[in-house]
Amino acid sequence: MTRDVVAAAVVVILVGWAFYSTLGGHAEPKPGAPGVHDLTGMTNPHVTQQNIRSTICRRGWDAPVRPSSAQAWELKRSLLRGRRASDYELDHIIPIGLGGAVLDRRNLQLQRLSGACNAHMKDELERQLSIMVCAGDATLTGAQHEIGTDWRTAYKKWIDSKGCGEE
């Protein structure tokens, strides 16, 4: 009898989690979308303004903390939901190189590889913000906020005043 109760509880939890995940994806704006300001879980607490010289501003710092290719594929696959894998890149909303959380799903999304406002354009912004943070021209939290709340506006501000082509 206890085995049946446990099995029923597991089913209820799984169904509830699936419902919550589906609803949550539609009920709140996606991180990185205009107007999103809560970066909870999206940053790495071990990277701070005080230690950027020994973390994100040190060449090769991110290599040991990046997810393995197998982990990245599993994360990407879980986000695809019927879309073609070759059309998307697994994107850290706040990049690891700017102190983004490595495996927290709140910091992960799919980014289109082509078209307006694509992954390559965001990568260009990531590089620019990283240069600015490491040069002392921007703060770490400022750069994280810009790229994490609305990277398209930051792209227009720092890379191309015409924007990335999305209307």
MODA-V88334 format. One record per residue. N is the residue number from 1. RES is the residue in three letters. SS is DSSP state (H for helix, E for strand, C for the rest). PSI is psi in whole degrees, 0 to 359 (* if undefined). NEAR is the number of other ideal C-beta (glycine too) atoms within 8 Angstrom. Layout:
# MODA-V88334
n=N res=RES ss=SS psi=PSI near=NEAR
n=N res=RES ss=SS psi=PSI near=NEAR
This chain:
# MODA-V88334
n=1 res=MET ss=C psi=318 near=4
n=2 res=THR ss=H psi=327 near=5
n=3 res=ARG ss=H psi=320 near=6
n=4 res=ASP ss=H psi=320 near=7
n=5 res=VAL ss=H psi=316 near=8
n=6 res=VAL ss=H psi=315 near=8
n=7 res=ALA ss=H psi=317 near=8
n=8 res=ALA ss=H psi=319 near=8
n=9 res=ALA ss=H psi=318 near=8
n=10 res=VAL ss=H psi=316 near=8
n=11 res=VAL ss=H psi=314 near=8
n=12 res=VAL ss=H psi=316 near=8
n=13 res=ILE ss=H psi=314 near=8
n=14 res=LEU ss=H psi=317 near=8
n=15 res=VAL ss=H psi=317 near=8
n=16 res=GLY ss=H psi=317 near=8
n=17 res=TRP ss=H psi=317 near=8
n=18 res=ALA ss=H psi=317 near=8
n=19 res=PHE ss=H psi=313 near=8
n=20 res=TYR ss=H psi=316 near=8
n=21 res=SER ss=H psi=316 near=8
n=22 res=THR ss=H psi=313 near=8
n=23 res=LEU ss=H psi=317 near=8
n=24 res=GLY ss=H psi=326 near=8
n=25 res=GLY ss=H psi=340 near=7
n=26 res=HIS ss=H psi=341 near=5
n=27 res=ALA ss=H psi=333 near=5
n=28 res=GLU ss=C psi=153 near=4
n=29 res=PRO ss=C psi=148 near=7
n=30 res=LYS ss=C psi=140 near=8
n=31 res=PRO ss=C psi=143 near=12
n=32 res=GLY ss=C psi=350 near=11
n=33 res=ALA ss=C psi=153 near=8
n=34 res=PRO ss=C psi=136 near=8
n=35 res=GLY ss=C psi=355 near=7
n=36 res=VAL ss=C psi=124 near=12
n=37 res=HIS ss=C psi=352 near=6
n=38 res=ASP ss=C psi=113 near=4
n=39 res=LEU ss=C psi=19 near=12
n=40 res=THR ss=C psi=128 near=5
n=41 res=GLY ss=C psi=355 near=8
n=42 res=MET ss=C psi=349 near=14
n=43 res=THR ss=E psi=156 near=13
n=44 res=ASN ss=C psi=114 near=10
n=45 res=PRO ss=C psi=347 near=5
n=46 res=HIS ss=C psi=356 near=6
n=47 res=VAL ss=C psi=119 near=11
n=48 res=THR ss=C psi=167 near=9
n=49 res=GLN ss=H psi=324 near=7
n=50 res=GLN ss=H psi=335 near=4
n=51 res=ASN ss=H psi=19 near=9
n=52 res=ILE ss=C psi=331 near=14
n=53 res=ARG ss=C psi=330 near=6
n=54 res=SER ss=C psi=357 near=7
n=55 res=THR ss=C psi=257 near=11
n=56 res=ILE ss=C psi=338 near=14
n=57 res=CYS ss=C psi=5 near=9
n=58 res=ARG ss=C psi=123 near=8
n=59 res=ARG ss=C psi=131 near=3
n=60 res=GLY ss=C psi=3 near=5
n=61 res=TRP ss=C psi=322 near=10
n=62 res=ASP ss=C psi=342 near=9
n=63 res=ALA ss=C psi=310 near=6
n=64 res=PRO ss=C psi=344 near=4
n=65 res=VAL ss=C psi=347 near=8
n=66 res=ARG ss=C psi=147 near=8
n=67 res=PRO ss=C psi=150 near=8
n=68 res=SER ss=C psi=164 near=6
n=69 res=SER ss=H psi=325 near=6
n=70 res=ALA ss=H psi=316 near=6
n=71 res=GLN ss=H psi=315 near=9
n=72 res=ALA ss=H psi=317 near=10
n=73 res=TRP ss=H psi=317 near=8
n=74 res=GLU ss=H psi=318 near=8
n=75 res=LEU ss=H psi=315 near=13
n=76 res=LYS ss=H psi=314 near=12
n=77 res=ARG ss=H psi=321 near=8
n=78 res=SER ss=H psi=338 near=6
n=79 res=LEU ss=H psi=343 near=10
n=80 res=LEU ss=H psi=315 near=11
n=81 res=ARG ss=C psi=59 near=4
n=82 res=GLY ss=C psi=356 near=3
n=83 res=ARG ss=C psi=158 near=8
n=84 res=ARG ss=C psi=126 near=6
n=85 res=ALA ss=H psi=324 near=8
n=86 res=SER ss=H psi=347 near=5
n=87 res=ASP ss=H psi=352 near=8
n=88 res=TYR ss=E psi=155 near=14
n=89 res=GLU ss=E psi=143 near=8
n=90 res=LEU ss=E psi=122 near=11
n=91 res=ASP ss=E psi=134 near=10
n=92 res=HIS ss=E psi=116 near=11
n=93 res=ILE ss=C psi=308 near=13
n=94 res=ILE ss=C psi=113 near=14
n=95 res=PRO ss=C psi=150 near=9
n=96 res=ILE ss=H psi=322 near=11
n=97 res=GLY ss=H psi=351 near=9
n=98 res=LEU ss=H psi=24 near=15
n=99 res=GLY ss=C psi=29 near=14
n=100 res=GLY ss=E psi=150 near=16
n=101 res=ALA ss=C psi=135 near=12
n=102 res=VAL ss=C psi=310 near=11
n=103 res=LEU ss=C psi=2 near=8
n=104 res=ASP ss=C psi=122 near=9
n=105 res=ARG ss=H psi=339 near=6
n=106 res=ARG ss=H psi=342 near=9
n=107 res=ASN ss=H psi=13 near=14
n=108 res=LEU ss=E psi=143 near=12
n=109 res=GLN ss=E psi=170 near=9
n=110 res=LEU ss=E psi=140 near=11
n=111 res=GLN ss=E psi=128 near=11
n=112 res=ARG ss=E psi=143 near=11
n=113 res=LEU ss=C psi=345 near=10
n=114 res=SER ss=C psi=171 near=5
n=115 res=GLY ss=C psi=190 near=6
n=116 res=ALA ss=C psi=143 near=6
n=117 res=CYS ss=C psi=54 near=12
n=118 res=ASN ss=C psi=178 near=12
n=119 res=ALA ss=H psi=324 near=11
n=120 res=HIS ss=H psi=324 near=7
n=121 res=MET ss=H psi=318 near=11
n=122 res=LYS ss=H psi=323 near=14
n=123 res=ASP ss=H psi=321 near=8
n=124 res=GLU ss=H psi=317 near=10
n=125 res=LEU ss=H psi=317 near=14
n=126 res=GLU ss=H psi=314 near=12
n=127 res=ARG ss=H psi=316 near=8
n=128 res=GLN ss=H psi=314 near=10
n=129 res=LEU ss=H psi=323 near=15
n=130 res=SER ss=H psi=316 near=13
n=131 res=ILE ss=H psi=316 near=8
n=132 res=MET ss=H psi=317 near=11
n=133 res=VAL ss=H psi=313 near=16
n=134 res=CYS ss=H psi=336 near=9
n=135 res=ALA ss=H psi=351 near=6
n=136 res=GLY ss=C psi=12 near=4
n=137 res=ASP ss=C psi=351 near=5
n=138 res=ALA ss=C psi=152 near=8
n=139 res=THR ss=C psi=157 near=7
n=140 res=LEU ss=H psi=311 near=14
n=141 res=THR ss=H psi=326 near=7
n=142 res=GLY ss=H psi=314 near=8
n=143 res=ALA ss=H psi=318 near=14
n=144 res=GLN ss=H psi=318 near=15
n=145 res=HIS ss=H psi=315 near=10
n=146 res=GLU ss=H psi=313 near=13
n=147 res=ILE ss=H psi=331 near=17
n=148 res=GLY ss=H psi=335 near=15
n=149 res=THR ss=H psi=325 near=11
n=150 res=ASP ss=H psi=82 near=11
n=151 res=TRP ss=H psi=333 near=12
n=152 res=ARG ss=H psi=320 near=11
n=153 res=THR ss=H psi=319 near=9
n=154 res=ALA ss=H psi=322 near=12
n=155 res=TYR ss=H psi=315 near=16
n=156 res=LYS ss=H psi=322 near=12
n=157 res=LYS ss=H psi=316 near=7
n=158 res=TRP ss=H psi=339 near=9
n=159 res=ILE ss=C psi=304 near=10
n=160 res=ASP ss=C psi=114 near=7
n=161 res=SER ss=C psi=345 near=4
n=162 res=LYS ss=C psi=350 near=5
n=163 res=GLY ss=C psi=192 near=10
n=164 res=CYS ss=C psi=14 near=12
n=165 res=GLY ss=C psi=359 near=8
n=166 res=GLU ss=C psi=132 near=7
n=167 res=GLU ss=C psi=* near=2
